[in-house]
Structure formats: structure tokens, C-alpha cells
Amino acid sequence: MLKEVATRLAEPTARGLAAAVSRAIGDGVLTPGDRLPPIREVATGLGLSPTTVSAAWQLLARSGAIRTDGRRGTRVAQPRGRGPRRYRSALRHHASFPLDLATGVPDPALLPDLGPALRRLPAIAPSSYLDEPVLPELEAVLRAAWPWPAERLAVLDGAMDAIDQLASSLLRLGDRVLVENPSFPPLLDLLDTLGVQTIGVPLDEQGMIPSALRAALRSRPAAIVVQPRAQNPTGASWSAQRARELATVLAEAPSVTVIEDDSAGDICTAALHSLGTWLPERTVHIRSFAKSHGPDLRIAAVGGPASILDPVLERRLVGQAWTSRLLQHLLLDLLTDPRAVAQVAKARREYARRRRAVCAALEKDGVRVGAGDGINLWLPVADEQAALISLASEGIGAAGGSAFLTDDLGAHLRVTTGLVATGHADVAAALARAARAGARQIIR
């Protein structure tokens, strides 16, 4: 076993050893149930310190590759379906609610009409395997709206596909990544699947707090993933000053790659402020069109330095290679057709109206949720399960907040106010009752 691991050991560090063992498992040299030698034996055999081996074992255990069972020793773990655990917990459920505010999806009635754009598609000339991956006309439109002149621009299959490919290219087993706390459950699931350690950084109404970011940078992370506006789940958006402050802090850590996920995109009322304005050499900005133009488009634009994006795009050539140019033509049409542009603008105003109406009614009922943007709000509650049960009894679904957390922030629910077309006061009253459900009564 040690000989096989030694041939795969690229560097004499905990991460190097963890990667070597992972490769041995992937190659079938180590199989589920195989017992690993004691730490001191591994250290002696590989010329490493016991501390290094112990740290590597911790990385492997965290990633699920091995399991330690006291005196029975450490063994290669059985494959387990890690999968989207948080996603299933927060966003996937089997109950049917008359008003389901758990989903985080846009209102289908507010998406632009695809009919006219689809009818124009037959006039498009057939594309070739040798055509450019990104339509030149679409790239020109995207660049005109990009927050800074990015060196490279690509189109991928949605924001999470972009984050997945970037993370797989940039990160190694045991790396640390800074994320917002609370954060998006599928992102946390993805990083967990990659064996990456996530470190949550707290937020206020303007997003990540600079002083907390500076403290978190002491952990020497490899990357940071942030949402510049309409943060999911809180709705927080950076001001120009906050973005500048975050950029100043990150300038102190030049090895950290910045991944910006503008997931709400064109339905945001807040202005976009990108760290790429100050840190263009290591910022990748992702612009999603799912909430503004339709989740089934499966398109996101990605812009950043060639040094980061080119390896991702080169790897993609031996897989999918490009995102459907038919879908790119469809997006191009929607971004340039005056009627579609007006429909998206109307949706932006309507989502803001719905959120304001619910928040204002909650304020009157003594529940403050703070300013925000987008289609979600982060509702503080006394008890998560009691709040979910309270809402369910009134035919309303919501997402439990625990799946969004890296560290405890108290009980919350994520509520998709973008789906509350009418009856805002009634919905807010139900949310207020849920917020108080399970609260302990003070006996005088």
C-alpha cells in the first residue's frame, strides 16, 4: 500500500499525501474496507512526520474518503451518496403547498415571452463544430454590459456549472474557501463534494463585512465565492463603498481567487459593483440569466483573466466543448429585443414591489427583516421547525435556514417573496406568526 501511495505522492505535505491516497482509491489500488497502516508506520515508510500524516488523514476523513473507528483502525470508506444534501434539505421537498415560497425560483408569469424569439430561430444558419464557442454578436452585447473589461469571456451552462468548473480547476482536496454565511446550499454541497473546507464570513445589509473578511483571510484560503447583489438568501447588495472596502482587504491576500456570482442578474434593482474593477487579474465574474430570462435557458456568462478561464475552457473542449449556440441565439434575441427588455424591466419592478410589500407588513407586525433586493428574504424565527410547521398549517411552504449556514446564526427561514403576487399582508401575517412559533413564554 505504501509503495503505491509513494508513487503518487507529488509533494511531502498533508495535502500531497491526501491527494496521493485519493488517487490510489480512484485507481482501485485501495478499495473500500481496506485497512490503512498506523500513522507512525505511514510516516516512517514515506519519510514524513506523524503530524503531517495525521493532518492528511483528517483531510481524507472530512472528504469522506476514509473513516476512523477507534481501535479498529482507519479504513477506506464505502462510497456514499454525498450528493446535494443541503439542496435536498432546503429546496427539495415532497409536500404540496397552495403557496410554496421555499423554491427560490422566479415567477413564470414574469419571465419574458420566448415565443417571438423561438419563431425567429429557424432563420439561423446551422452551426459547425469549428465555430467559435461564443457567438460574436452575443459576446459584444455581454461585453457592453460587463462591469470591467474582462480579458476573457465565455458562456457556460448556468451559474452553478460555471462555479463547478472553476472550483474543479482551481481547488485541491483540503483547500479552504471563504463563503458568505448564510450561503447558497448547492454551493456548500459542491465544495463539500470536492473535499474543500468552507469558512463562513458573516454579512450585514451590504454583504460581507470587511473586518470579518480580514479575519477569515488568516486561514489562508485559496478562493472566495461572493454574491455582489441580491445575495441568496438575505437579499444583501454591495454599495460602491462596501465593494471598495472588500477589494482593499482582498488586496492584502494576492493568492486568493475571487469568484463573483451575480445570480439574480437583470432582476436586481441594486447597481452592480464588481471586485474586478479593482482586482481584474484574479476576479471571475459570473452573470446568470436564469431568474431574469428563464431557468431552462441554462446559460451564464463568465468573464475574467485568461490565466484562470483558459484552463477551464481547454478542459471543456474534451467534454461538452460549448454551450448550445441555439440557446445563445435565443439569449441574444432576448437581450436585444425591445419587447423582451421591457418585460424584464417590468419583472424587476414587480419583484421589488412584492418584496417591499411583504417586508413593510412584517415591520408593522414587529418583525424586521432589513433592506434587500431580489426575490428572497431571510426571516428570523424563534424555532425553525416550529416555524415551518406553522406555515405548513396555513398552506405555505418555506425553506429551513439551517441548510444555508456554515456557522450558527440563530434560526431563520428563506422565503421567496418573488412568488407572492397578491395578499401580501395576509402572507406577512402568517410569516409573523411563524416567526414567533415555538418561542418560550416568560413566566412572571
Helices and strands as residue ranges (DSSP letters): H 2-7, H 14-26, H 39-46, H 50-63, E 66-68, G 70-72, E 74-76, H 85-91, E 99-100, G 108-110, H 115-120, G 121-123, H 136-144, E 152-156, H 159-170, E 176-181, H 185-193, E 197-204, E 207-208, H 210-216, G 217-219, E 223-226, H 240-250, E 257-262, G 265-267, G 275-277, E 283-288, H 290-293, G 295-297, E 300-304, H 306-317, H 325-336, H 338-364, E 377-380, H 384-393, E 396-397, E 399-400, G 401-404, E 412-415, G 417-419, H 424-436
